[in-house]
Amino acid sequence: MNEICAIVDIQGFNFKDRFVARELAICSDVITQCQELNPKIYWRSLTPEEQELIKHTTKFVNGLYYAPFNPVEHAFLPHSDDVGVLLKSYYDLIANPEKPKFAFKNQFLKPILEKENIPYIDLDDLQYNIPSINTIENIFGNNYACGYHKKPPRDGSNIAYRCAYRKTNHLWRYLKNKENTEQRL
């Protein structure tokens, strides 16, 4: 675990047999950043099933709209397809010989990091004994999200949107607490 230079995460939509990222987040000792991505999804080009999947994901899972607020073609945001290039840029900025690995808890990140030749630690691997994100959010809270999500559900709702920014911050904090506890023993 002492090889981890940062925690990374992406959130978005899974359709057309691929994951389409809408936000990318990174958290480390030197940077905490969340980046909105433009998937250039044109609503009318989607099938009714794809539209329903996006509506469901937005309403009940991550609270992310399918596209940035400005017109898709004029949004000055990195394209979702460039999420690997962005991760590589962050990696080149932060990684060093002592801490050469990104860490994540997200099945969609593994192929992206492998494609970009970024060393990683998959925190879902049982050998690391990292609790679920739900368990970690019970420790640190789930009542905030970055500014890219729609308004939170009304009080009384049990929906807690998935947020890449919150997730990376919580995982980083959890690992730092775990490291401090192990050093004291």
Sequence and secondary structure as in RCSB ss.txt:
>XXXX:A:sequence
MNEICAIVDIQGFNFKDRFVARELAICSDVITQCQELNPKIYWRSLTPEEQELIKHTTKFVNGLYYAPFNPVEHA
FLPHSDDVGVLLKSYYDLIANPEKPKFAFKNQFLKPILEKENIPYIDLDDLQYNIPSINTIENIFGNNYACGYHK
KPPRDGSNIAYRCAYRKTNHLWRYLKNKENTEQRL
>XXXX:A:secstr
 TTEEEEEEEEEEEETTEEEEEEEEEE SS EEEEE B    GGGS HHHHHHHHHIIIII  B SS SS GGG 
 S BGGGHHHHHHHHHHHH  SSS EEEE  TTHHHHHHHTT  EEETTSGGG    HHHHHHHH      TTB 
    TT       HHHHHHHHHHHHHHHHHHHHH 
